[in-house]
Structures are given as C-alpha cells and as structure tokens.
Amino acid sequence: MEHIRIVTDSTADLDSAQIERYGLEVVPLTVHFGSESLVDGPDFDRAEFYRKLAASPDMPSTSQPSPGDFATVYQRLGRDAKHIISIHISSHLSGTLNSARAGAEAAGQDVTTVDTKTGSQGLARSVMVAAEAVRRGFRHDEVLAVLRESVTHTLTVFGVGTLEYLRRNGRIGRATSLLGSVLQLKPIVYCDPDGMVAPYARVRGQAQVLPRLVVAAQERIPAGSAVDVSVVHSGLPEQAETLLARLADVYRVAEHHIGWVGPVIGAHVGPGCLGLMIQPAFDVLAEMAAGRQAAAMA
C-alpha cells in the first residue's frame, strides 16, 4: 500500500471528529479583528465570533498561511509519506492555494495540490473523499481520480442574510447582479464551476431559503440517489437541522455533517447564512472514476 497523506486548510471547516477519523493535516488561516489575531481551527468559538461580527462596525480581515507554513508541514509528512495530496479552497476566493504551491516547491517533496473551486464543507467533502480512498487502499492515481470526480460533482450553495459582507470583502464574484434587491428578497449564491461566488436565485423571505436549497440539490442530483451531505450555518442551528432532515427525506444519505461556518468563510458571508454541500456518495464517485479511467485506457 502506498503511504499517502492528505493536507488541507482550515477553511474546510472540519470538526475534530472528521480530522481525527482520517488523520488529516490542517494548515490554519488567521482572522484579524482589530488588534486581535485569532488562529482558525475546530476549537474556535464560532458563536462568539458571530456575536462579535454582528455587533462590530469594523470588518475582520483574514490572512492565508505562508508558503513556509506549508513547506514545514510537507517536509514533516514527507519523512514517512510517499505522496502528499494538498486540497484547498477555491483560488478565486483565497490565495491559500498559491501559498501551498509555493510551499510544495520549496519543500522538495512529492506534493499534488488541488483546487476544489469551493470552500467550507464543500472543500471538506472532497478532502474526506480523498481520505476515504486512502483508507481503502487506493493507489495514488486512483485517489486523485476519485478526488477529481468529487470536485466536479460537489454542489456548494447557500442563502445569506445579506450580500454586504461579501461585497465589503471583495468576494462577491459574479453575484453583483443580486445587489440592491428589494426588501425581503433573500439572495442564494453558489460556487460556480470556476470557483467564483455566483448568483443562483432570489427568494422572498428567509422562510423560502431552506426549500429552495432542497430544490437546488435536486436540480443537480436526482432524488433517491445515494449522497454525502454537509449542512452549515452561521447562527441558524434549528434551520440547519431541518434542512438535513428534509434532505434525508429526498435522498439516501450515506454520510452527513452539520455544523457552523468557520470564521474565515464567516467573515465573508456574515451571520444568518444557511449552506448546503452535497455530492454523490463515495461509492458512486469511485465508480465514476473507475469508468473514466477505463474509458481513457480503451
């Protein structure tokens, strides 16, 4: 069996159980709130962060890991691992991937960097697909093949309370058309195939966000399919639980996660966000990857 290690960054919003289950290596970003600098990670107090974010007139800023941070991790892992796969937030949303690539070049190890073109648990879903492939003993090329299927077939869509945080932080991407909407219209945005924030829909009132997210999932993946699902929120835990229950009525849910949007992504989406990340279940993705590899060899 090839010894392969998986690295990601803290924008994946992984919890401790997910990290420990697969022995993942997570390189943290930093959140700056005034003179205070806070290192992102699973122990970060999310609820307190959003209370502070809602009350403060000042916007927090975020900073990516340095190439040296990544090089240190790669060199340490490279003492035992034959291959390192480093999986990251969309390069259109953060410079983290560029730091990882520079760190890989400096480290002199066998590192493959992957742009998932998404963030939060959309990123996490691809990380866990790769980690599960490693756990099952897939070869390096097989891990990368199923990871590519995950990146292609993951939907990241979320309703936000306001686009103001995305606008202020310059991450609004192609969703500028949703700015200036009339009162009570709630924007729903998604990570498009290029990894940019783009408009998906507008609904009237917060109550319509949740059912529209379920419709979004069905527009991408047929009802009744086996799926892996993550639901995230920034202060809407009851709605998150309800969304997961609705999805369980529509799909055969193989793996699921529910939790807070972390502070790095949260600084951009703000309080009142409800997000859905969904992809075909691992076994389905593995079949897709195997079929694609077989067709390429034919």
Backbone torsions as a table, in degrees:
resi	resn	phi	psi	omega
1	MET	NA	131.4	176.6
2	GLU	-70.1	138.7	178.5
3	HIS	-89.2	110.9	-174.9
4	ILE	-123.7	134.4	176.1
5	ARG	-116.9	145.7	-178.4
6	ILE	-109.5	129.2	177.5
7	VAL	-119.0	143.9	171.7
8	THR	-144.0	-170.4	177.2
9	ASP	-121.3	168.3	-170.4
10	SER	-72.6	-9.1	175.6
11	THR	-69.3	-9.0	175.5
12	ALA	-68.3	-15.2	178.9
13	ASP	56.1	37.6	176.3
14	LEU	-70.9	145.0	173.0
15	ASP	-94.7	173.0	-174.8
16	SER	-60.9	-36.9	-178.7
17	ALA	-64.9	-41.2	178.6
18	GLN	-65.8	-41.0	-179.7
19	ILE	-65.1	-46.5	-176.7
20	GLU	-70.2	-33.8	-178.5
21	ARG	-57.2	-39.5	-174.3
22	TYR	-113.3	2.4	-178.7
23	GLY	62.4	42.6	-176.7
24	LEU	-75.8	150.8	174.2
25	GLU	-106.8	120.3	-176.3
26	VAL	-116.0	119.8	178.5
27	VAL	-93.6	121.9	-171.2
28	PRO	-83.8	149.1	165.5
29	LEU	-93.2	172.5	-178.3
30	THR	-123.9	140.5	176.2
31	VAL	-108.2	130.5	-180.0
32	HIS	-111.8	118.8	179.4
33	PHE	-119.4	95.9	-172.8
34	GLY	65.1	-126.7	179.6
35	SER	-87.3	-2.7	-177.1
36	GLU	-94.0	130.2	176.1
37	SER	-115.0	125.7	-174.1
38	LEU	-122.5	129.1	-179.7
39	VAL	-83.5	126.9	-179.5
40	ASP	-71.2	151.7	178.4
41	GLY	168.1	174.9	-175.5
42	PRO	-64.5	-21.0	-179.6
43	ASP	-91.1	0.3	178.7
44	PHE	-63.6	133.5	-178.9
45	ASP	-77.0	95.6	-176.2
46	ARG	-66.1	-45.9	-176.9
47	ALA	-60.2	-42.4	179.4
48	GLU	-66.0	-38.2	179.0
49	PHE	-59.9	-45.5	-177.6
50	TYR	-71.2	-30.9	174.0
51	ARG	-63.8	-42.8	179.6
52	LYS	-67.9	-39.4	-179.6
53	LEU	-63.2	-42.9	-178.8
54	ALA	-68.0	-31.5	-174.7
55	ALA	-89.2	-19.7	-172.1
56	SER	-89.5	137.2	173.9
57	PRO	-77.0	-14.1	-178.3
58	ASP	-96.8	138.4	177.8
59	MET	-84.8	135.4	172.7
60	PRO	-71.6	158.5	173.2
61	SER	-119.7	164.6	-179.4
62	THR	-130.0	153.0	176.6
63	SER	-133.9	140.0	-178.1
64	GLN	-79.9	161.8	173.3
65	PRO	-63.3	153.3	177.2
66	SER	-81.1	160.2	172.9
67	PRO	-54.8	-34.7	178.7
68	GLY	-64.8	-35.6	176.7
69	ASP	-59.7	-45.2	-179.9
70	PHE	-69.3	-42.3	-178.4
71	ALA	-59.0	-39.4	179.0
72	THR	-61.6	-43.6	179.2
73	VAL	-65.7	-46.0	-177.8
74	TYR	-63.3	-40.0	-180.0
75	GLN	-66.0	-39.5	178.3
76	ARG	-65.4	-47.6	-178.9
77	LEU	-67.3	-33.1	-176.9
78	GLY	-67.5	-12.7	176.9
79	ARG	-66.9	-26.4	-178.6
80	ASP	-120.4	-30.7	-174.4
81	ALA	-86.6	141.5	174.4
82	LYS	-79.2	-38.3	-179.3
83	HIS	-131.8	147.4	173.0
84	ILE	-125.5	130.1	175.9
85	ILE	-114.7	118.7	-173.4
86	SER	-112.5	114.8	-165.8
87	ILE	-116.7	128.3	-166.7
88	HIS	-139.9	168.4	177.1
89	ILE	-59.1	153.3	179.3
90	SER	-48.2	135.3	178.2
91	SER	-68.8	-14.2	175.5
92	HIS	-83.6	-12.2	-178.7
93	LEU	-106.3	-18.7	-176.2
94	SER	-158.8	155.0	174.1
95	GLY	-86.7	9.5	-176.0
96	THR	-59.0	-42.3	-178.9
97	LEU	-61.8	-40.2	178.3
98	ASN	-63.1	-38.9	176.2
99	SER	-63.4	-41.4	179.6
100	ALA	-62.6	-41.7	179.7
101	ARG	-65.3	-42.4	177.9
102	ALA	-65.1	-39.4	178.0
103	GLY	-64.9	-37.5	178.6
104	ALA	-64.8	-40.4	178.7
105	GLU	-64.5	-39.4	-179.2
106	ALA	-72.5	-30.7	-173.7
107	ALA	-74.7	-27.7	-179.3
108	GLY	70.9	28.3	179.2
109	GLN	-111.9	168.1	176.6
110	ASP	-81.4	91.6	-176.8
111	VAL	-119.8	127.5	172.3
112	THR	-107.7	120.1	178.7
113	THR	-97.7	141.9	-174.9
114	VAL	-131.1	128.1	174.3
115	ASP	-91.9	113.5	-178.9
116	THR	-82.3	-11.1	179.9
117	LYS	62.0	28.6	177.9
118	THR	-156.6	-170.6	179.4
119	GLY	-154.2	-173.4	-177.5
120	SER	50.7	-140.1	-176.3
121	GLN	-73.8	-8.1	168.4
122	GLY	-64.9	-44.1	171.7
123	LEU	-61.5	-45.2	-178.4
124	ALA	-59.6	-37.4	-179.3
125	ARG	-61.3	-41.9	178.4
126	SER	-69.8	-36.8	176.7
127	VAL	-59.4	-44.6	-177.0
128	MET	-73.3	-29.2	173.2
129	VAL	-62.3	-48.0	178.7
130	ALA	-61.4	-42.9	-178.7
131	ALA	-65.9	-37.3	178.0
132	GLU	-68.0	-37.0	176.5
133	ALA	-63.3	-40.7	176.5
134	VAL	-63.0	-44.6	-179.6
135	ARG	-59.5	-34.3	-178.8
136	ARG	-84.1	-0.1	175.6
137	GLY	86.6	20.7	176.8
138	PHE	-63.9	147.1	172.0
139	ARG	-68.6	164.4	-178.3
140	HIS	-55.2	-46.3	-179.4
141	ASP	-66.3	-31.6	178.7
142	GLU	-72.1	-38.1	176.2
143	VAL	-61.5	-46.1	-179.8
144	LEU	-64.2	-35.1	-179.3
145	ALA	-66.8	-45.2	179.8
146	VAL	-72.0	-31.4	175.2
147	LEU	-63.6	-41.5	178.1
148	ARG	-61.8	-38.8	177.2
149	GLU	-64.0	-39.6	178.7
150	SER	-62.1	-47.1	-180.0
151	VAL	-59.1	-42.1	-178.1
152	THR	-68.2	-35.6	-169.4
153	HIS	-107.1	11.8	177.0
154	THR	-91.9	128.6	174.1
155	LEU	-102.3	126.1	173.9
156	THR	-118.4	112.0	-176.3
157	VAL	-138.7	139.4	-177.4
158	PHE	-151.6	144.2	172.2
159	GLY	-91.9	136.5	-179.3
160	VAL	-118.3	147.4	179.2
161	GLY	-64.8	-34.4	179.1
162	THR	-157.0	150.3	175.4
163	LEU	-85.4	0.3	-173.1
164	GLU	-60.5	-40.1	-178.7
165	TYR	-67.3	-42.0	176.5
166	LEU	-63.3	-39.1	-179.7
167	ARG	-65.4	-47.6	-177.4
168	ARG	-62.5	-34.7	-176.6
169	ASN	-90.5	1.8	176.3
170	GLY	71.7	21.7	-178.4
171	ARG	-108.7	17.0	-173.6
172	ILE	-74.4	-19.8	173.9
173	GLY	56.1	-126.0	-176.1
174	ARG	-89.9	7.5	-177.8
175	ALA	-90.9	12.9	-179.4
176	THR	-61.2	-24.1	-179.8
177	SER	-65.7	-17.1	-180.0
178	LEU	-87.9	-9.0	179.7
179	LEU	-68.7	149.7	176.1
180	GLY	74.1	18.8	178.8
181	SER	-69.4	157.3	-176.3
182	VAL	-69.2	162.9	-176.8
183	LEU	-54.8	138.6	176.7
184	GLN	79.2	-5.5	172.9
185	LEU	-82.1	124.5	-176.8
186	LYS	-103.4	125.5	-178.9
187	PRO	-78.3	140.8	170.6
188	ILE	-119.3	126.1	-177.1
189	VAL	-124.2	165.4	178.9
190	TYR	-146.2	166.9	173.0
191	CYS	-88.5	115.1	-175.8
192	ASP	-78.8	175.8	-176.2
193	PRO	-59.2	-20.9	176.4
194	ASP	-86.9	-6.0	-179.5
195	GLY	86.8	20.8	177.8
196	MET	-105.7	153.8	174.8
197	VAL	-74.4	123.8	-174.8
198	ALA	-134.2	156.4	179.9
199	PRO	-69.4	140.3	175.4
200	TYR	-115.0	-49.9	-179.1
201	ALA	-165.4	169.2	168.9
202	ARG	-129.6	136.7	179.1
203	VAL	-125.6	158.5	-178.3
204	ARG	-94.0	104.5	176.4
205	GLY	92.2	151.0	-177.7
206	GLN	-60.6	-31.9	-177.0
207	ALA	-62.9	-23.4	-177.9
208	GLN	-89.6	-7.8	-178.7
209	VAL	-65.0	-49.9	-175.1
210	LEU	-59.0	-53.5	179.1
211	PRO	-61.5	-30.3	179.1
212	ARG	-70.7	-31.5	175.4
213	LEU	-65.5	-38.7	177.2
214	VAL	-64.0	-41.7	176.7
215	VAL	-61.7	-41.4	179.1
216	ALA	-58.7	-41.6	178.7
217	ALA	-62.5	-43.9	-178.1
218	GLN	-69.3	-27.2	175.9
219	GLU	-69.3	-23.4	-180.0
220	ARG	-97.9	-42.4	-175.7
221	ILE	-128.1	125.8	-176.4
222	PRO	-59.8	144.2	175.1
223	ALA	-57.4	145.8	-179.3
224	GLY	89.4	-8.4	-179.8
225	SER	-73.3	156.8	171.8
226	ALA	-81.3	126.3	-174.2
227	VAL	-137.5	160.5	165.3
228	ASP	-110.9	136.4	-169.5
229	VAL	-133.7	140.6	166.4
230	SER	-126.6	138.6	173.6
231	VAL	-122.2	129.0	-178.8
232	VAL	-127.8	159.8	-177.9
233	HIS	-153.8	162.6	172.7
234	SER	-125.3	70.9	177.0
235	GLY	103.0	16.8	179.4
236	LEU	-126.6	59.5	-173.5
237	PRO	-63.7	-37.0	-179.2
238	GLU	-68.3	-40.7	177.3
239	GLN	-65.6	-35.2	177.8
240	ALA	-63.9	-43.6	177.3
241	GLU	-62.0	-41.6	179.7
242	THR	-65.3	-41.5	178.7
243	LEU	-61.3	-43.6	178.9
244	LEU	-62.3	-40.5	178.7
245	ALA	-64.4	-40.3	178.5
246	ARG	-63.0	-42.1	179.6
247	LEU	-65.1	-35.5	178.4
248	ALA	-67.2	-24.5	175.4
249	ASP	-75.9	-24.5	-175.0
250	VAL	-95.4	-35.4	-172.3
251	TYR	-121.2	166.2	166.7
252	ARG	-92.1	99.4	-173.9
253	VAL	-83.8	114.4	179.9
254	ALA	-83.8	-48.8	178.7
255	GLU	-130.1	143.7	177.7
256	HIS	-145.4	156.6	177.0
257	HIS	-145.0	145.5	174.1
258	ILE	-138.3	135.4	-178.0
259	GLY	-178.1	-176.0	-178.5
260	TRP	-80.5	148.2	164.6
261	VAL	-69.6	130.2	-177.9
262	GLY	-69.8	172.0	-172.4
263	PRO	-68.6	-29.8	-178.8
264	VAL	-68.6	-52.1	175.3
265	ILE	-67.2	-38.3	-178.7
266	GLY	-61.0	-32.1	177.6
267	ALA	-63.5	-21.3	-178.5
268	HIS	-98.7	-31.9	-178.6
269	VAL	-96.5	-22.9	176.6
270	GLY	77.8	179.9	177.6
271	PRO	-67.8	159.4	174.8
272	GLY	79.4	23.4	179.1
273	CYS	-94.7	140.2	173.3
274	LEU	-129.2	119.0	-173.0
275	GLY	-123.4	152.1	179.3
276	LEU	-130.8	130.2	173.7
277	MET	-125.2	122.0	-174.6
278	ILE	-140.8	144.3	177.7
279	GLN	-151.8	162.4	172.2
280	PRO	-57.6	149.8	-179.8
281	ALA	-61.2	160.3	-174.1
282	PHE	-53.5	-47.6	-176.5
283	ASP	-61.2	-34.1	177.7
284	VAL	-67.9	-45.3	178.5
285	LEU	-61.7	-40.2	179.6
286	ALA	-63.5	-38.8	177.1
287	GLU	-65.5	-41.3	177.0
288	MET	-59.2	-46.6	-177.4
289	ALA	-64.3	-43.4	-179.7
290	ALA	-64.3	-40.8	179.2
291	GLY	-65.1	-40.0	179.9
292	ARG	-66.6	-39.2	179.6
293	GLN	-67.5	-39.4	179.5
294	ALA	-64.5	-41.5	-179.9
295	ALA	-65.7	-35.3	179.4
296	ALA	-67.2	-30.0	-178.0
297	MET	-87.0	-15.3	-175.7
298	ALA	-71.3	NA	NA
